[in-house]
């Protein structure tokens, strides 16, 4: 066994998988393992590509494996380093505002030096390979029980929604809807401020959206404000038509949104329930929904992975977030093709940060 660990660089093919499983284990209350498959396949493909190129250049499996592992670790922690440096910058402890530029130069120099070192080295690097194999295997084995426990909890957890108002007299008296009933659209413009805030803090004296709605006879709650600081809590409250108990657990909002009172009411009235992918699991996994319109997005786990890795460079272009917003907006037309009566739930993560479009909807870089 020791000879195998000294000679074969299996750490190169395990380190990326370990990182993905590590993130999944610590986010099981927000995601499911079905959201992880694509990430694993892409990670394995990238690992094979990096190892193959390294082997062609270094002509040694151990050198290629060690260099590949060090490179993959760097790629996986890029976003973490960026977050740390950004926090230091805003607290006055870091002098450079162009953090991506600094990190890219730093990465380039480090990995060029590492490549030159391994290219010129005549040593077999048995000991270093053994250390890396042992270290990665220990990390992997330590997390395997947690991984299987997470899978078990995912399939057996059946939290009930104690706020579900389906036993009230009003619910029992709901009648079936016919074609004369109107379609209902619940549109969440995540992060959109009320009219007073727009006027006082954003100097928008005449918000167009509010003008548009008033002209069409909509009621505007012009002094409204959120009762909760997070979307998950706010939606848990509104979709269950009541205030939340302060004693609810951290995982409760997922259950309260997934199986909510509003959906039960429309379902009992014989409405068709439709939603569109938002890129966030919490508003994509309704239990009673009849149809989910695909927006061809990265799922929430993949978005989180992008933020932690070298793909965080997308901050500069804003491509991922812009593509998500554009696809969701383009998907709205699909609602019109569905026959009513229907209840349509639409979660648009805008103008919530990051800001990728201007006031006219044009892409910003």
C-alpha positions in Angstrom: 0.0 0.0 0.0 2.8 2.4 0.9 4.5 1.7 -2.4 1.3 2.5 -4.2 0.9 5.8 -2.3 4.5 6.7 -3.0 4.3 6.2 -6.8 0.7 6.8 -8.0 -0.7 10.4 -7.8 -4.3 9.6 -7.0 -4.6 12.9 -5.0 -4.9 14.7 -8.3 -8.2 13.0 -9.0 -9.6 13.2 -5.5 -8.8 16.7 -4.4 -11.5 18.4 -6.6 -14.1 15.7 -5.7 -13.3 16.3 -2.1 -13.9 20.1 -2.4 -17.2 19.6 -4.1 -18.4 17.0 -1.5 -17.2 19.3 1.3 -19.3 22.2 0.0 -22.3 19.9 -0.5 -22.1 18.5 3.1 -22.1 21.9 4.6 -25.0 23.1 2.5 -27.5 20.2 2.6 -30.2 22.5 4.0 -30.0 24.6 0.9 -29.4 22.0 -1.9 -29.8 18.4 -2.9 -27.3 16.0 -4.3 -29.0 16.0 -7.6 -27.6 19.6 -8.0 -24.1 18.3 -7.6 -23.8 15.8 -10.6 -22.8 18.3 -13.2 -20.2 19.9 -11.0 -18.6 16.5 -10.4 -18.5 15.7 -14.1 -17.0 19.1 -15.1 -14.4 18.8 -12.2 -13.3 15.3 -13.4 -13.0 16.5 -17.0 -10.9 19.5 -15.9 -8.7 17.3 -13.7 -8.1 14.9 -16.6 -7.3 17.8 -18.9 -4.9 19.5 -16.5 -3.2 16.2 -15.7 -2.8 15.2 -19.3 -1.3 18.6 -20.3 1.0 18.5 -17.3 2.2 15.0 -18.1 2.9 15.9 -21.8 5.1 18.8 -20.6 6.8 17.2 -17.5 7.0 13.6 -18.8 6.5 12.2 -15.3 3.2 11.0 -13.8 4.3 12.0 -10.3 5.5 15.4 -11.3 2.3 15.9 -13.4 0.2 14.7 -10.5 1.8 17.0 -7.9 1.7 20.0 -10.1 -1.9 19.3 -11.1 -3.0 19.0 -7.5 -1.3 22.3 -6.5 -2.8 24.0 -9.5 -6.3 22.6 -8.8 -6.1 23.7 -5.2 -5.2 27.2 -6.4 -8.1 27.2 -8.8 -10.6 26.1 -6.1 -9.6 28.6 -3.5 -9.3 31.6 -5.8 -12.7 33.0 -4.8 -12.0 32.5 -1.1 -8.7 34.5 -1.4 -10.6 37.2 -3.3 -13.2 37.4 -0.5 -10.5 37.7 2.1 -8.6 40.4 0.2 -11.8 42.3 -0.5 -12.7 42.4 3.2 -9.2 43.6 4.0 -9.4 46.3 1.4 -12.7 47.7 2.6 -11.4 47.7 6.2 -8.3 49.6 5.1 -5.8 46.8 5.5 -5.1 46.1 1.8 -3.8 48.8 -0.6 -4.9 47.4 -4.0 -8.4 47.9 -5.3 -7.9 45.8 -8.4 -7.9 42.5 -6.5 -8.5 40.3 -9.6 -5.5 41.8 -11.3 -3.3 41.3 -8.3 -4.4 37.7 -7.8 -3.9 36.8 -11.5 -0.3 38.2 -11.5 0.4 36.4 -8.2 -1.0 33.1 -9.6 0.9 33.4 -12.8 4.3 34.0 -11.0 3.7 31.2 -8.4 2.7 28.5 -11.0 5.4 29.5 -13.5 8.0 29.0 -10.7 6.4 25.7 -9.7 6.4 24.5 -13.2 10.0 25.4 -13.8 11.0 23.7 -10.5 9.3 20.4 -11.5 10.5 20.7 -15.1 14.1 21.0 -13.9 13.9 18.6 -11.0 15.6 15.2 -11.4 14.2 13.9 -8.1 11.4 11.2 -8.2 9.3 13.0 -5.5 8.2 9.8 -3.9 7.9 11.4 -0.4 6.0 14.4 -1.6 3.6 12.2 -3.5 3.1 10.0 -0.5 2.4 13.0 1.8 -0.2 14.4 -0.7 -1.9 11.0 -1.2 -2.1 10.4 2.5 -3.4 13.9 3.3 -6.1 13.9 0.6 -7.2 10.3 1.5 -7.5 11.2 5.2 -9.6 14.3 4.3 -11.7 12.2 2.0 -12.3 9.4 4.5 -13.1 11.9 7.3 -15.9 13.4 5.3 -17.4 10.2 3.8 -19.5 9.4 6.9 -20.8 13.0 6.8 -21.6 12.6 3.1 -23.6 9.5 3.6 -25.4 11.0 6.6 -26.3 14.0 4.4 -27.7 11.7 1.7 -29.7 9.8 4.3 -31.1 13.0 5.9 -32.0 14.3 2.4 -34.1 11.3 1.6 -35.7 10.8 5.1 -36.3 14.3 6.3 -40.0 15.2 6.1 -40.5 18.4 8.0 -44.1 19.5 8.2 -45.3 23.1 7.7 -47.0 24.0 10.9 -48.1 27.3 9.4 -50.1 25.5 6.6 -53.6 26.9 6.9 -55.6 24.1 5.2 -57.8 23.2 8.1 -59.6 26.6 8.3 -63.3 27.0 7.4 -62.3 29.5 4.6 -60.0 26.9 2.9 -62.6 24.2 3.0 -65.2 26.5 1.3 -63.0 27.3 -1.7 -64.8 26.5 -4.9 -63.3 25.2 -8.2 -62.3 27.9 -10.7 -63.6 28.0 -14.2 -62.4 29.9 -17.3 -63.9 33.1 -16.0 -61.4 33.2 -13.1 -58.4 35.5 -13.7 -54.8 34.3 -14.0 -52.7 35.3 -10.9 -49.1 36.4 -11.1 -46.9 36.6 -8.0 -43.7 38.4 -9.2 -40.8 38.8 -6.8 -38.5 41.6 -7.9 -35.8 40.7 -5.3 -34.3 43.8 -3.7 -36.7 46.3 -5.3 -37.3 49.2 -2.9 -40.6 50.9 -2.2 -41.5 54.2 -3.8 -40.4 56.3 -0.8 -37.0 54.7 -0.6 -36.4 55.2 -4.3 -37.3 58.9 -4.0 -35.3 59.6 -0.8 -32.2 57.5 -1.3 -31.9 56.9 -5.0 -33.2 60.3 -6.1 -35.8 58.7 -8.4 -38.6 61.3 -8.1 -41.0 59.5 -10.4 -40.4 55.7 -10.4 -41.7 54.4 -13.8 -42.8 51.0 -12.4 -45.1 52.6 -9.9 -46.5 55.0 -12.5 -47.2 52.0 -14.8 -49.0 50.1 -12.1 -51.1 53.0 -11.0 -52.3 53.8 -14.6 -53.5 50.2 -14.8 -55.5 50.4 -11.6 -53.2 48.4 -9.3 -53.1 49.2 -5.6 -49.7 50.3 -4.4 -48.8 49.9 -0.7 -46.6 53.0 -0.8 -45.4 52.7 2.8 -44.7 49.0 2.7 -41.5 47.5 4.1 -40.1 44.0 4.6 -40.7 42.4 7.9 -37.7 40.1 7.5 -34.1 40.8 6.3 -33.8 37.7 4.0 -35.8 36.5 1.0 -36.3 33.1 2.5 -38.0 34.4 5.6 -40.0 37.0 3.7 -41.4 34.5 1.2 -42.1 32.0 4.0 -44.3 34.6 5.6 -46.1 35.8 2.5 -46.7 32.4 1.0 -48.2 31.2 4.2 -50.3 34.4 4.8 -49.0 35.1 8.3 -46.1 36.1 10.5 -43.5 33.5 11.3 -42.9 32.1 14.7 -39.6 33.3 16.0 -38.7 29.8 17.1 -38.5 28.3 13.7 -35.2 26.5 12.8 -32.8 27.5 10.1 -34.0 24.8 7.8 -37.7 25.7 8.2 -37.9 28.4 5.5 -37.2 25.8 2.8 -40.1 23.6 4.1 -42.4 26.6 4.5 -41.8 27.7 0.9 -41.8 24.3 -0.7 -45.2 23.3 0.8 -47.0 26.6 1.3 -50.6 27.8 2.0 -50.9 29.9 -1.1 -50.2 27.0 -3.4 -52.6 24.8 -1.5 -55.4 27.4 -1.9 -54.9 27.8 -5.7 -54.6 24.0 -6.1 -57.9 23.4 -4.3 -59.5 26.0 -6.5 -58.3 24.0 -9.5 -55.8 26.5 -10.7 -52.7 25.3 -12.6 -49.5 26.1 -10.7 -46.5 27.2 -12.8 -43.2 28.6 -11.8 -39.9 29.4 -13.6 -36.4 28.5 -12.6 -34.7 31.2 -10.7 -31.3 29.7 -10.1 -32.1 29.3 -6.4 -33.4 26.0 -4.9 -35.6 27.7 -2.4 -38.0 29.0 -5.1 -37.7 26.1 -7.5 -38.9 23.0 -5.5 -42.6 23.5 -4.9 -44.4 20.3 -4.0 -47.7 21.1 -5.8 -46.4 22.8 -8.9 -47.8 21.5 -12.2 -45.0 22.9 -14.4 -41.6 24.4 -13.9 -40.4 26.5 -16.9 -36.7 25.9 -17.6 -34.5 29.0 -17.9 -31.3 26.9 -18.6 -29.5 28.3 -15.6 -26.7 27.2 -13.3 -28.3 25.8 -10.2 -27.6 27.3 -6.7 -24.8 24.9 -5.9 -23.0 25.6 -9.2 -23.4 29.3 -8.6 -21.8 28.9 -5.2 -19.0 26.9 -6.7 -18.3 29.5 -9.3 -18.0 32.1 -6.6 -15.4 30.1 -4.7 -13.2 29.1 -7.7 -11.2 30.8 -10.5 -14.5 31.3 -12.2 -15.0 34.1 -9.8 -13.3 36.1 -12.5 -16.8 36.4 -14.0 -17.2 39.3 -11.6 -15.4 41.4 -14.2 -17.8 40.4 -17.0 -21.0 39.7 -15.1 -21.9 37.1 -17.7 -23.3 34.4 -15.4 -25.7 36.8 -13.5 -26.7 38.6 -16.7 -27.4 35.4 -18.5 -29.6 34.2 -15.6 -31.6 37.5 -15.5 -32.0 37.5 -19.3 -33.1 33.9 -19.5 -35.7 34.3 -16.7 -37.1 37.4 -18.4 -37.2 35.7 -21.8 -39.0 32.7 -20.1 -41.9 34.9 -19.0 -43.5 34.6 -22.4 -44.0 30.9 -21.8 -46.5 31.7 -19.1 -48.8 33.3 -21.7 -48.9 30.0 -23.7 -50.4 28.1 -20.8 -54.2 28.0 -20.6 -55.8 29.3 -17.4 -56.8 29.8 -14.8 -53.3 29.6 -13.5 -51.2 30.8 -10.6 -47.7 31.9 -11.8 -44.8 32.3 -9.4 -41.8 34.3 -10.7 -38.7 35.0 -8.7 -36.5 37.6 -10.5 -33.2 38.1 -8.6 -32.9 41.8 -9.7 -32.2 44.6 -8.8 -30.7 42.5 -6.0 -26.8 42.6 -6.3 -24.7 42.0 -8.3 -25.8 44.8 -10.6 -25.4 43.6 -14.2 -27.9 45.9 -16.0 -28.5 49.7 -15.9 -31.8 51.5 -15.4 -32.7 50.8 -19.0 -32.0 47.1 -18.8 -28.7 47.3 -20.7 -25.8 45.1 -19.7 -23.1 46.7 -17.6 -19.5 45.4 -17.3 
